[in-house]
Amino acid sequence: MATTETELLLREPPSGGTALHWIGGQWLDSDEHRESINPATGELIGSYAKGGNTEAELAVTGALRAFRETDCAESIVRYGSRALR
């Protein structure tokens, strides 16, 4: 059974354990978690929420909202033009 958007949204930051997504100003969990392994030592570093279509769609929607409703677009132009000089 797939998790709904409402069930994924959390209001509190993660308190250790699984690393979550930060999307639209809120912490977001996923249906599936993966282990993060240090490739040099093979040691388990921790775990993270594996993003999928739901998380991607929420991230795109949040980014578009931020771009349209804040001064984000102006900042991108201002700082981007500085980088190109």
N, C-alpha and C positions, 0 to 999 in steps of 0.2 A: 504494500500500500504506500503510495507516494505521500510525502509530507506536504502540507499546504503552506503557502507563503506565511500565513499567520503563525503557524506552529514553528516556522524557522526563525522568525524574528525574536530577538532577545533584547532586553533593555539593559542588562548588566554586562560589563566586559567579562571576558573569560577569566576565571580565577585559577588558571593552571590547567594542565591536562591537554586538551585539544585546542589547537589554534583555529580560530574562526575567521570568517570573512568580515570585512568592514564595508558595508554597502548601504548607501543612502542614509548615512549617519547612525546606523545601528549595527550591532553584532549579528551575524547570520550564521547559523549552523547548516549542515547538510545531512542528507539521509545516510551518506557513506563517509567513513573516515579511513585515512591511510596512515601508515607509520612512516616517519621520516628517519632515514638511516644515514649516518656519516659514512660517505663512500671510502674515506681513508682508513677508518678503523672498523667499520661494520657495526658500530655502536648505535643503539636506538637513541635518537635525539628527543623524539616526542611524536605527537600525532597531529594531523590536521584534517579539517573538513574538506573533502574532495568536492570541488565545484562541478556543476553540471549545467544543463540547459536552464533550469530554473534560476540558479545563481547568476548566470550570464545575462539572462533577460532582465533581472532585477538590477544588475550593475549598469547595463546600458541605459535602462530607464532612469536610474538615479543620476548617471552622468549627464544625460540630456537635460534633465530637470535642473541640475546645477548649472549647466551651461546657459540655459535659457532664463533662469530666475535669479541668478547672481551676477556679480561682475567677473565671473570666471572667463568669459569670452574676451573681455578687455584685457585681463591679466595675461592671457595666452598671447594675444597680439603684442602687447607691450614687452613682455619678457622674451618672446620669440624673436621679435625684431632686434632686440639687443644681441641675441645669440648669433644672428646672421651678419652683424656688422663686423 
